[in-house]
């Protein structure tokens, strides 16, 4: 505490005995002990007050961290990183308004149906591969150098055979 050894204590006790005297020494020692007790009590109280303040500060920081975490919105953060200018959101909003004004509903099937009713030419299912050359089985197309089918192969030869 004060780093006083036994030899220093003995010198202090001898001086107190000489200065105060043997008659008043017990009463003085008692009052010094009470003062020391009060000083230690005040020091303990002060230390516990500091400890409480530290705990409250740590608890406040922990509470603030928990509040920040509970207020964290994953969707907003993803949107902020993916679309920082908000252009995608604006485009989606415009498309939604356009869909509502066109058909009165935002159902994907009705939107697809209105798209299909436009004047878009559609090839019949049987004519999808009609323009491609036939495969000769070896991975090569059976056609000559100018892209026409050789005589005797393909659809033109079979059509001429069936007509004769």
Backbone as a chain_set.jsonl record, in Angstrom:
{"seq": "XXXXXXXXXXXXXXXXXXXXXXXXXXXXXXXXXXXXXXXXXXXXXXXXXXXXXXXXXXXXXXXXXXXXXXXXXXXXXXXXXXXXXXXXXXXXXXXXXXXXXXXXXXXXXXXXXXXXXXXXXXXXXXXXXXXXXXXXXXXXXXXXXXXXXXXXXXXXXXXXXXXX", "coords": {"N": [[0.825, -1.177, 0.0], [1.489, 1.57, 1.092], [4.075, 0.971, 0.996], [5.718, 0.62, 3.26], [8.094, -0.623, 5.42], [8.779, -2.961, 8.233], [10.764, -1.85, 9.829], [10.548, 0.914, 9.357], [8.006, 1.305, 10.404], [8.432, 0.772, 13.095], [10.094, 2.919, 13.817], [8.306, 5.078, 13.454], [6.347, 4.408, 15.376], [7.888, 4.625, 17.743], [8.547, 7.382, 17.691], [5.927, 8.443, 17.891], [5.257, 7.555, 20.448], [7.058, 8.997, 21.987], [6.429, 11.69, 21.282], [3.577, 11.977, 21.562], [3.039, 10.653, 23.909], [2.701, 8.119, 26.485], [0.232, 8.023, 27.741], [-1.858, 9.189, 26.105], [-1.587, 7.788, 23.778], [-3.086, 5.293, 23.106], [-5.7, 6.309, 22.595], [-5.23, 8.082, 20.422], [-4.268, 6.27, 18.534], [-6.585, 4.758, 18.143], [-8.315, 6.691, 16.997], [-6.839, 7.265, 14.661], [-7.005, 4.783, 13.433], [-9.801, 4.682, 12.928], [-10.023, 6.79, 11.117], [-8.497, 5.804, 9.061], [-10.085, 3.619, 8.378], [-12.373, 4.976, 7.452], [-11.223, 6.315, 5.268], [-10.469, 4.158, 3.66], [-13.009, 3.089, 3.183], [-14.215, 5.176, 1.724], [-12.513, 5.167, -0.49], [-13.061, 2.589, -1.483], [-15.781, 2.927, -2.129], [-15.58, 4.923, -4.077], [-14.11, 3.54, -6.014], [-15.915, 1.469, -6.641], [-17.972, 3.012, -7.687], [-16.698, 4.018, -9.986], [-16.312, 1.567, -11.301], [-18.995, 0.826, -11.731], [-19.8, 2.884, -13.449], [-18.171, 2.275, -15.637], [-19.213, -0.255, -16.324], [-21.84, 0.51, -17.014], [-21.297, 2.136, -19.197], [-20.178, 0.268, -20.947], [-22.419, -1.387, -21.17], [-24.206, 0.415, -22.34], [-22.926, 0.813, -24.792], [-23.067, -1.807, -25.768], [-25.855, -2.064, -25.875], [-26.471, -0.107, -27.786], [-25.182, -1.231, -29.981], [-26.701, -3.556, -30.297], [-29.168, -2.38, -30.908], [-28.511, -1.1, -33.331], [-28.002, -3.359, -34.851], [-30.497, -4.604, -34.817], [-31.989, -2.794, -36.253], [-30.989, -3.126, -38.763], [-31.495, -3.515, -42.145], [-31.65, -5.914, -44.417], [-32.565, -6.078, -47.065], [-32.622, -3.383, -47.862], [-29.894, -2.743, -47.676], [-28.769, -4.467, -49.591], [-30.023, -3.497, -51.875], [-28.967, -0.932, -51.851], [-26.279, -1.438, -52.439], [-26.389, -2.851, -54.856], [-27.985, -1.318, -56.601], [-27.198, 1.633, -56.553], [-27.917, 4.132, -57.636], [-30.619, 4.001, -58.037], [-31.879, 3.503, -60.414], [-32.76, 1.027, -61.424], [-34.926, 0.447, -59.758], [-36.612, 2.569, -60.467], [-37.086, 1.939, -63.166], [-38.422, -0.51, -62.877], [-40.694, 0.374, -61.517], [-41.808, 2.046, -63.49], [-42.373, 0.126, -65.481], [-44.262, -1.422, -64.119], [-46.333, 0.444, -63.763], [-46.935, 0.892, -66.425], [-47.838, -1.641, -67.177], [-50.13, -1.841, -65.62], [-51.667, 0.207, -66.667], [-52.057, -0.687, -69.294], [-53.37, -3.315, -69.306], [-54.869, -3.437, -67.01], [-54.288, -5.213, -65.027], [-51.595, -6.731, -63.234], [-50.804, -9.285, -63.877], [-48.682, -11.876, -64.924], [-49.298, -13.68, -66.98], [-51.345, -12.432, -68.433], [-49.949, -10.254, -69.312], [-48.059, -11.482, -70.945], [-49.797, -12.579, -72.825], [-50.849, -10.28, -74.038], [-48.589, -9.441, -75.268], [-48.144, -11.487, -77.106], [-50.254, -11.124, -78.886], [-49.523, -9.155, -80.589], [-48.563, -8.137, -83.895], [-46.654, -10.299, -84.738], [-44.735, -12.356, -86.707], [-44.877, -15.894, -86.722], [-43.171, -18.936, -86.968], [-44.346, -22.083, -88.196], [-44.356, -25.156, -86.293], [-43.421, -27.424, -87.717], [-41.729, -26.41, -89.597], [-39.368, -25.556, -88.534], [-36.765, -26.713, -88.716], [-36.458, -26.797, -91.432], [-34.885, -25.293, -93.21], [-32.279, -26.068, -92.768], [-29.385, -27.98, -93.743], [-29.382, -31.533, -94.346], [-28.022, -34.088, -92.21], [-25.334, -36.266, -92.876], [-24.703, -38.361, -91.256], [-22.063, -38.662, -90.578], [-21.351, -36.447, -89.28], [-21.081, -34.42, -91.043], [-22.623, -32.086, -93.16], [-24.846, -32.977, -95.743], [-24.255, -31.63, -98.416], [-23.349, -29.788, -101.341], [-20.654, -27.629, -102.406], [-21.802, -25.127, -102.899], [-23.922, -24.974, -101.156], [-26.272, -26.226, -101.871], [-28.376, -29.118, -101.953], [-27.127, -32.331, -102.911], [-28.024, -34.213, -105.832], [-30.494, -36.711, -105.503], [-30.559, -36.869, -102.778], [-32.061, -35.689, -99.752], [-34.989, -33.558, -99.409], [-35.993, -32.679, -101.903], [-35.326, -34.614, -103.787], [-36.72, -36.831, -102.865], [-39.284, -35.9, -103.164], [-39.476, -35.676, -105.911], [-39.324, -38.362, -106.658], [-41.624, -39.432, -105.542], [-43.575, -38.248, -107.066], [-43.357, -39.366, -109.551]], "CA": [[0.0, 0.0, 0.0], [2.405, 2.708, 1.138], [5.404, 0.385, 0.894], [6.464, 0.906, 4.496], [8.537, -1.869, 6.037], [8.667, -3.043, 9.696], [11.709, -0.937, 10.488], [9.963, 2.25, 9.315], [6.864, 1.306, 11.347], [8.978, 0.846, 14.456], [10.566, 4.297, 14.019], [7.109, 5.918, 13.589], [5.735, 4.092, 16.67], [8.754, 5.186, 18.777], [8.344, 8.825, 17.656], [4.592, 8.72, 18.408], [5.31, 7.33, 21.895], [7.799, 10.096, 22.588], [5.752, 12.965, 21.044], [2.214, 11.965, 22.106], [3.106, 10.196, 25.292], [2.071, 6.816, 26.68], [-1.125, 8.17, 28.263], [-2.804, 9.505, 25.021], [-1.28, 6.976, 22.584], [-4.177, 4.398, 22.697], [-6.803, 7.094, 22.036], [-4.781, 8.579, 19.126], [-4.207, 5.107, 17.635], [-7.964, 4.418, 17.836], [-8.832, 7.69, 16.037], [-6.131, 7.053, 13.39], [-7.608, 3.579, 12.844], [-11.117, 5.049, 12.409], [-9.817, 7.608, 9.916], [-8.03, 4.883, 8.012], [-11.261, 2.854, 7.977], [-13.191, 5.866, 6.62], [-10.509, 6.565, 4.009], [-10.6, 2.943, 2.85], [-14.412, 3.001, 2.778], [-14.427, 6.158, 0.653], [-11.778, 4.686, -1.661], [-13.837, 1.469, -2.003], [-16.989, 3.486, -2.725], [-15.157, 5.599, -5.296], [-13.733, 2.503, -6.978], [-17.126, 0.782, -7.105], [-18.661, 3.969, -8.556], [-16.021, 3.98, -11.288], [-16.625, 0.28, -11.934], [-20.385, 0.897, -12.194], [-19.831, 3.745, -14.633], [-17.574, 1.515, -16.735], [-20.185, -1.267, -16.734], [-22.935, 1.19, -17.695], [-20.795, 2.564, -20.5], [-20.088, -0.932, -21.772], [-23.791, -1.819, -21.444], [-24.768, 1.35, -23.309], [-22.339, 0.491, -26.084], [-23.647, -3.076, -26.201], [-27.255, -1.797, -26.21], [-26.467, 0.609, -29.063], [-24.821, -2.202, -31.009], [-27.873, -4.412, -30.516], [-30.169, -1.57, -31.602], [-28.073, -0.945, -34.719], [-28.162, -4.65, -35.51], [-31.92, -4.889, -35.007], [-32.492, -1.887, -37.27], [-30.329, -3.449, -40.017], [-32.428, -4.003, -43.145], [-30.845, -6.601, -45.42], [-33.043, -5.696, -48.389], [-32.185, -2.021, -48.167], [-28.446, -2.758, -47.88], [-28.496, -5.097, -50.882], [-30.442, -2.538, -52.899], [-28.025, 0.187, -51.845], [-25.039, -1.851, -53.082], [-26.639, -3.307, -56.222], [-28.564, -0.226, -57.395], [-27.004, 2.847, -55.748], [-28.563, 5.309, -58.223], [-32.066, 3.817, -58.003], [-32.399, 3.415, -61.779], [-33.479, -0.236, -61.588], [-36.198, 0.609, -59.066], [-37.43, 3.468, -61.292], [-37.501, 1.183, -64.349], [-39.435, -1.473, -62.442], [-41.905, 1.129, -61.209], [-42.378, 2.468, -64.769], [-42.946, -1.052, -66.12], [-45.46, -1.802, -63.379], [-47.373, 1.407, -64.098], [-47.313, 0.643, -67.812], [-48.622, -2.873, -67.215], [-51.445, -1.558, -65.037], [-52.44, 1.065, -67.572], [-52.391, -1.445, -70.502], [-54.344, -4.393, -69.139], [-55.644, -3.313, -65.783], [-53.776, -6.122, -64.006], [-50.152, -6.954, -63.374], [-50.601, -10.719, -63.977], [-47.678, -12.141, -65.946], [-49.902, -14.358, -68.116], [-52.053, -11.466, -69.274], [-48.922, -9.433, -69.954], [-47.517, -12.3, -72.024], [-50.828, -12.714, -73.852], [-50.923, -9.041, -74.799], [-47.392, -9.388, -76.089], [-48.305, -12.444, -78.208], [-51.259, -10.66, -79.823], [-48.965, -8.19, -81.518], [-48.362, -8.698, -85.238], [-45.341, -10.912, -84.809], [-44.83, -13.61, -87.479], [-44.407, -17.065, -86.008], [-42.98, -20.066, -87.866], [-44.995, -23.309, -87.729], [-43.437, -26.072, -85.632], [-42.823, -28.375, -88.646], [-40.788, -25.753, -90.496], [-38.271, -24.991, -87.771], [-35.487, -27.21, -89.233], [-36.592, -27.011, -92.873], [-33.843, -24.603, -93.967], [-30.947, -26.599, -92.448], [-29.027, -29.158, -94.546], [-29.486, -32.825, -93.663], [-26.757, -34.627, -91.734], [-25.069, -37.545, -93.533], [-24.364, -39.365, -90.257], [-20.664, -38.533, -90.229], [-21.144, -35.151, -88.693], [-20.975, -33.425, -92.096], [-23.879, -31.861, -93.857], [-24.846, -33.546, -97.104], [-24.489, -30.572, -99.391], [-22.151, -29.496, -102.12], [-19.939, -26.433, -102.004], [-22.604, -23.923, -102.97], [-24.971, -25.03, -100.158], [-27.451, -26.951, -102.363], [-28.301, -30.555, -101.708], [-26.811, -33.114, -104.118], [-29.153, -34.94, -106.418], [-30.73, -38.029, -104.929], [-30.64, -36.81, -101.322], [-32.847, -34.561, -99.244], [-36.434, -33.508, -99.614], [-36.341, -32.448, -103.306], [-35.215, -35.878, -104.506], [-37.816, -37.709, -102.464], [-40.51, -35.339, -103.717], [-39.507, -35.998, -107.327], [-39.562, -39.782, -106.778], [-43.001, -39.74, -105.211], [-44.458, -37.739, -108.089], [-43.247, -40.166, -110.761]], "C": [[0.873, 1.246, 0.0], [3.852, 2.26, 1.057], [6.29, 0.784, 2.075], [6.816, -0.442, 5.125], [8.406, -1.818, 7.547], [9.605, -2.069, 10.39], [11.178, 0.498, 10.47], [8.787, 2.367, 10.287], [7.363, 1.431, 12.789], [9.465, 2.254, 14.765], [9.374, 5.217, 14.229], [6.448, 5.674, 14.947], [6.571, 4.684, 17.809], [8.606, 6.703, 18.829], [6.97, 9.2, 18.224], [4.572, 8.549, 19.916], [6.007, 8.485, 22.592], [7.016, 11.406, 22.462], [4.392, 12.994, 21.742], [2.225, 11.571, 23.574], [2.329, 8.904, 25.453], [0.613, 6.921, 27.136], [-2.141, 8.36, 27.129], [-2.607, 8.622, 23.772], [-2.427, 6.033, 22.192], [-5.354, 5.153, 22.051], [-6.447, 7.623, 20.632], [-4.749, 7.435, 18.109], [-5.615, 4.688, 17.208], [-8.531, 5.393, 16.793], [-8.135, 7.561, 14.684], [-6.706, 5.829, 12.676], [-8.983, 3.876, 12.242], [-10.979, 5.868, 11.126], [-9.354, 6.729, 8.738], [-9.205, 4.05, 7.477], [-12.159, 3.695, 7.066], [-12.538, 6.106, 5.267], [-10.617, 5.346, 3.088], [-12.027, 2.775, 2.342], [-14.71, 3.95, 1.622], [-13.719, 5.695, -0.626], [-12.521, 3.515, -2.315], [-15.094, 1.944, -2.732], [-16.667, 4.158, -4.07], [-14.831, 4.579, -6.385], [-14.965, 1.78, -7.512], [-17.958, 1.702, -8.003], [-18.041, 4.006, -9.949], [-16.317, 2.687, -12.041], [-18.048, 0.276, -12.492], [-20.502, 1.754, -13.451], [-19.245, 3.022, -15.845], [-18.555, 0.459, -17.248], [-21.345, -0.642, -17.499], [-22.514, 1.643, -19.085], [-20.708, 1.377, -21.443], [-21.476, -1.435, -22.138], [-24.457, -0.901, -22.458], [-24.226, 1.066, -24.707], [-22.92, -0.802, -26.631], [-25.103, -2.871, -26.626], [-27.343, -1.081, -27.559], [-26.123, -0.326, -30.214], [-25.997, -3.099, -31.334], [-28.955, -3.635, -31.264], [-29.797, -1.371, -33.065], [-28.281, -2.234, -35.495], [-29.632, -4.947, -35.763], [-32.535, -3.979, -36.056], [-31.907, -2.18, -38.647], [-31.334, -4.085, -40.97], [-31.617, -4.59, -44.295], [-31.258, -6.159, -46.825], [-32.562, -4.318, -48.795], [-30.688, -1.986, -48.442], [-28.079, -3.383, -49.223], [-28.863, -4.139, -52.002], [-29.456, -1.376, -52.992], [-26.73, -0.18, -52.561], [-25.247, -2.248, -54.54], [-27.091, -2.153, -57.116], [-28.42, 1.088, -56.638], [-27.707, 4.078, -56.316], [-30.078, 5.205, -58.208], [-32.681, 3.68, -59.383], [-33.187, 2.129, -62.007], [-34.853, -0.142, -60.933], [-37.141, 1.483, -59.892], [-37.941, 2.733, -62.523], [-38.592, 0.181, -63.997], [-40.755, -0.768, -62.144], [-42.595, 1.582, -62.501], [-43.042, 1.294, -65.482], [-44.236, -1.482, -65.437], [-46.612, -0.847, -63.702], [-47.862, 1.199, -65.531], [-48.181, -0.593, -67.926], [-50.017, -2.632, -66.647], [-52.296, -0.724, -65.978], [-52.844, 0.314, -68.835], [-53.512, -2.438, -70.266], [-55.188, -4.295, -67.899], [-55.207, -4.275, -64.707], [-52.296, -6.323, -64.262], [-49.835, -8.432, -63.431], [-49.643, -11.012, -65.126], [-48.278, -12.837, -67.158], [-50.62, -13.366, -69.016], [-51.054, -10.542, -69.959], [-48.302, -10.193, -71.109], [-48.516, -12.444, -73.153], [-50.929, -11.44, -74.673], [-49.695, -8.901, -75.684], [-47.539, -10.31, -77.3], [-49.3, -11.964, -79.252], [-50.738, -9.597, -80.773], [-48.729, -8.873, -82.863], [-46.941, -9.205, -85.395], [-45.453, -12.203, -85.584], [-44.2, -14.748, -86.684], [-44.298, -18.22, -86.981], [-43.724, -21.269, -87.325], [-43.949, -24.272, -87.185], [-42.746, -27.001, -86.61], [-41.782, -27.722, -89.547], [-39.576, -25.176, -89.772], [-36.927, -25.419, -88.344], [-35.507, -27.381, -90.748], [-35.45, -26.382, -93.652], [-32.462, -25.147, -93.73], [-30.646, -27.808, -93.329], [-29.089, -30.422, -93.703], [-28.102, -33.316, -93.287], [-26.547, -35.989, -92.362], [-24.647, -38.627, -92.554], [-22.924, -39.27, -89.816], [-20.361, -37.183, -89.616], [-21.013, -34.055, -89.725], [-22.328, -33.278, -92.749], [-23.773, -32.399, -95.278], [-25.205, -32.449, -98.086], [-23.217, -30.334, -100.166], [-21.593, -28.147, -101.7], [-20.787, -25.184, -102.062], [-23.819, -23.975, -102.047], [-26.224, -25.729, -100.625], [-27.255, -28.424, -102.094], [-27.952, -31.282, -102.988], [-28.055, -33.865, -104.599], [-29.285, -36.296, -105.763], [-30.788, -38.017, -103.422], [-31.549, -35.669, -100.935], [-34.285, -34.611, -99.678], [-36.81, -33.323, -101.081], [-36.274, -33.747, -104.093], [-36.366, -36.794, -104.132], [-39.134, -37.198, -102.99], [-40.605, -35.677, -105.196], [-39.776, -37.473, -107.552], [-41.025, -40.112, -106.518], [-43.97, -39.254, -106.28], [-44.394, -38.575, -109.365], [-43.835, -41.511, -110.69]], "O": [[0.974, 1.914, -1.028], [4.759, 3.091, 1.051], [7.432, 1.217, 1.915], [5.948, -1.289, 5.335], [7.988, -0.805, 8.107], [9.263, -1.522, 11.438], [11.334, 1.225, 11.451], [8.599, 3.408, 10.918], [6.757, 2.132, 13.599], [9.265, 2.738, 15.88], [9.425, 6.072, 15.113], [6.03, 6.627, 15.605], [5.996, 5.203, 18.766], [8.545, 7.265, 19.922], [6.861, 10.177, 18.965], [3.923, 9.335, 20.607], [5.589, 8.906, 23.671], [6.938, 12.163, 23.429], [4.091, 13.955, 22.45], [1.474, 12.126, 24.377], [1.42, 8.611, 24.676], [-0.161, 5.985, 26.931], [-3.206, 7.744, 27.179], [-3.384, 8.712, 22.821], [-2.735, 5.969, 21.002], [-5.932, 4.681, 21.072], [-7.299, 7.605, 19.743], [-5.154, 7.61, 16.96], [-5.828, 4.307, 16.056], [-9.155, 4.968, 15.821], [-8.781, 7.734, 13.65], [-6.874, 5.84, 11.456], [-9.301, 3.378, 11.162], [-11.725, 5.665, 10.168], [-9.774, 6.907, 7.595], [-9.304, 3.808, 6.275], [-12.648, 3.211, 6.045], [-13.214, 6.103, 4.238], [-10.831, 5.487, 1.884], [-12.236, 2.366, 1.2], [-15.376, 3.575, 0.658], [-14.27, 5.82, -1.72], [-12.61, 3.441, -3.54], [-15.433, 1.44, -3.803], [-17.381, 3.983, -5.058], [-15.232, 4.74, -7.538], [-15.05, 1.507, -8.709], [-18.575, 1.243, -8.964], [-18.746, 4.024, -10.958], [-16.542, 2.695, -13.251], [-18.283, -0.218, -13.594], [-21.209, 1.4, -14.395], [-19.766, 3.144, -16.954], [-18.715, 0.292, -18.457], [-21.79, -1.186, -18.51], [-23.287, 1.545, -20.038], [-21.114, 1.466, -22.602], [-21.706, -1.86, -23.27], [-25.187, -1.364, -23.334], [-24.973, 1.077, -25.685], [-23.232, -0.892, -27.818], [-25.54, -3.439, -27.627], [-28.196, -1.413, -28.383], [-26.703, -0.228, -31.296], [-26.269, -3.377, -32.502], [-29.594, -4.182, -32.163], [-30.654, -1.46, -33.944], [-28.688, -2.209, -36.657], [-29.981, -5.487, -36.813], [-33.518, -4.361, -36.693], [-32.298, -1.533, -39.619], [-31.957, -5.091, -40.632], [-30.977, -3.861, -45.052], [-30.405, -5.896, -47.673], [-32.143, -4.107, -49.933], [-30.247, -1.275, -49.345], [-27.186, -2.894, -49.915], [-28.112, -3.982, -52.965], [-29.15, -0.898, -54.085], [-26.134, 0.67, -53.224], [-24.374, -2.009, -55.374], [-26.635, -2.026, -58.252], [-29.41, 1.613, -56.128], [-28.061, 4.982, -55.559], [-30.763, 6.218, -58.352], [-33.904, 3.736, -59.511], [-34.19, 2.146, -62.719], [-35.84, -0.607, -61.502], [-38.329, 1.181, -60.008], [-39.106, 2.884, -62.891], [-39.571, 0.039, -64.729], [-41.82, -1.277, -62.493], [-43.819, 1.514, -62.605], [-44.138, 1.434, -66.025], [-45.197, -1.864, -66.105], [-47.745, -1.289, -63.893], [-49.054, 1.315, -65.812], [-49.152, -0.604, -68.682], [-50.99, -3.181, -67.162], [-53.506, -0.926, -66.075], [-53.882, 0.635, -69.415], [-54.52, -2.399, -70.973], [-56.16, -5.039, -67.767], [-55.689, -4.188, -63.577], [-51.808, -6.109, -65.372], [-48.725, -8.83, -63.078], [-49.791, -10.437, -66.205], [-47.813, -12.61, -68.274], [-50.512, -13.452, -70.239], [-51.298, -10.095, -71.079], [-48.041, -9.604, -72.158], [-48.131, -12.432, -74.322], [-51.081, -11.51, -75.892], [-49.772, -8.294, -76.751], [-47.109, -9.961, -78.399], [-49.199, -12.366, -80.411], [-51.457, -9.181, -81.681], [-48.703, -10.102, -82.925], [-46.129, -8.607, -86.1], [-46.202, -13.088, -85.17], [-43.148, -14.594, -86.065], [-45.229, -18.47, -87.747], [-43.743, -21.475, -86.111], [-42.783, -24.209, -87.574], [-41.589, -27.356, -86.385], [-41.019, -28.431, -90.204], [-38.834, -24.383, -90.35], [-36.023, -24.591, -88.456], [-34.635, -28.06, -91.292], [-35.077, -26.919, -94.695], [-31.529, -24.739, -94.421], [-31.551, -28.585, -93.635], [-28.875, -30.383, -92.492], [-27.121, -33.001, -93.96], [-27.473, -36.799, -92.391], [-24.265, -39.717, -92.981], [-22.592, -39.77, -88.741], [-19.192, -36.829, -89.455], [-20.852, -32.888, -89.369], [-23.083, -34.243, -92.871], [-22.732, -32.284, -95.925], [-26.349, -32.36, -98.533], [-22.125, -30.647, -99.692], [-22.047, -27.585, -100.704], [-20.51, -24.239, -101.323], [-24.68, -23.1, -102.139], [-27.178, -25.829, -99.853], [-26.131, -28.919, -102.016], [-28.428, -30.899, -104.057], [-28.997, -34.104, -103.843], [-28.282, -36.96, -105.498], [-31.045, -39.059, -102.819], [-31.778, -34.764, -101.737], [-34.741, -35.601, -100.251], [-37.881, -33.782, -101.478], [-37.092, -33.961, -104.988], [-36.928, -37.466, -104.997], [-40.036, -37.997, -103.243], [-41.699, -35.938, -105.696], [-40.405, -37.824, -108.551], [-41.602, -40.968, -107.189], [-45.074, -39.787, -106.396], [-45.306, -38.494, -110.188], [-43.788, -42.258, -111.668]]}, "num_chains": 1, "name": "protein.A"}
